[in-house]
Amino acid sequence: MTRELVLTIVAYFLGSIPTGLLLAKAAGVDIRSSGSGNIGATNVYRTLGRSVGVMTLVGDCLKGLLPVLAARYLALSDPWVAAVGLAAFLGHVYTIFLGFKGGKGVATALGVFLGVSPLAVAGALVIFIAVVWKSRYISLGSITAAAVMPGLVAVIDGRPPLVLMSALVAALVVWKHRENIQRLRAGVENKFKA
């Protein structure tokens, strides 16, 4: 049980690394004072451009993926794989390095889900792309993809601990987008511009 606990703690601290903040600081910008103020890939993309936005996306995704892959490599039981994935995600959303205020968790959740159920991610990605293509709202695509993920994991994978973890992550992603939901309802949400 020691290695399981250690990996879960490491996953939280890895998830807590504020990728977008660090990359933006390297470019001379405090991302918390720019755009939406969020440290995630979408705000970094809008503020600093495609390359830094993509680097943020990849970094945040890896924070979720690597701990789950490590748990799989160590052949941890499903409850521990779920705990490690959840810890990495919570690290990003509630990072200890920024007073427990972090990003909305979409890219880190993507990494966790890639490690848990790549086929479910493929299905959610199709839905995400379709929603964004039709609406031009990244937030709406993210919310929709998160909402369908637990069902996809349940159908494709079916292991209860991983389904429960997926549901918790999805619920938090939607919760972290509550201001976006209000702006979507008011018709004032920012649209994506390639």
Secondary structure, DSSP 8 states (H G I E B T S, - for coil): -HHHHHHHHHHHHHHHS-HHHHHHHHTT--GGGSTT---SHHHHHHHH-HHHHHHHHHHHHHHHHHHHHHHHHTT--HHHHHHHHHHHHHHHHT-GGGTT-----HHHHHHHHHHH-HHHHHHHHHHHHHHHHHH--HHHHHHHHHHHHHHHHHHHT--HHHHHHHHHHHHHHHHHTHHHHHHHHHT-------
